[in-house]
Amino acid sequence: MDVREFLARRTRPAAASESALRGACPRRWRSTASGRRERGRLGRAAGRWSFFVVMPRALLLQVAHPAVSAGVVQHSAYRGDPWRRWWHTDAGLRQVMSADEERGRLAGQALRRSHRGIRGSDRHGRPYHAVDHSLFLWVHATYFDSVRALYRLRGTPLEAQESEELYGDWRRIGRRLGLPAHVMPADLAAFDAYFARALAGLERTESVEDLLGPAPLVPPGVLQRVPLADWCWRTAGRLLFPHINRAIVATLPEAACARLGVIVPPRVYLLLARTALWLAHLLRRTEVAGRVTR
């Protein structure tokens, strides 16, 4: 059992909508522990430890959308236990990207069902419904752009053919999420134009303030039972979290930084993000080596 499976088995959804997603997925394929079930370039990237380096970037972009932020604030328990919410998001994403087309489709349907009751008004008084295609499209788009950022951070930007392959995977997963083909941009050029327009509508929402604010000083549940873990977590969090935040912001598009009112950090923070990728790669190699020797 690897670390992610260990943590995933010890976390539980923090809201009713999250329970609905897990309940709708057969137990025999709920595993979030390995990349065995992912296929395609997008699924392989999302199934690696390195994806955790850019996942905060995707989440920050998502909640900078006023309607997405309103849904998160009004219907999620992320403030009470952000770590459970984090692991649940990762689990749901990996389920939708299952190598088995039918299982991925069922996971996508379950995800949409779990969001049907999420509705309300954003801070401007505009109504929203979480299953609107425009909101699902934006959330899905942030993952695609963040995977591209992952390759750039690694110093191996995708070639044209690889980008097309990645985009084809993204559209395929989008259909599992219930997005009609005509809703998703037809090609990469259309996606880039869509993404630029979407960035222009982002705001420094309440959820953005939470993510860019003080460190979440409560450790994940699995560490709370370890002696001295709470003290170590709080001490390290106060020292490191501001720098981790700047490293996340350093990976954002400049247009997003401008909309969120944050200063683009010095380039040293991009180096920090690349160092985190290297550590994630090393952790992955250690994990694989451990499996081989068992």
Secondary structure, 3 states (H helix, E strand, C coil): CCHHHHHHHCCCCCCHHHHHHHHHCCHHHCCCCCCCCECHHHHHHHCCCCHHHHHHHHHHHHHCCHHHHHHHHHHCCCCCCHHHHHHHHHHHHHHHCECCHHHHHHHHHHHHHHHCCCEEECCCCCEEECCCHHHHHHHHHHHHHHHHHHHHHCCCCCCHHHHHHHHHHHHHHHHHCCCCCCCCCCCHHHHHHHHHHHHCCCCCCHHHHHHHCCCCCCCCHHHHCCCCHHHHHHHHHHHHHHHHHHHHHHCCCHHHHHHHCCCCCCCHHHHHHHHHHHHHHHHHHHHHHHHHHC
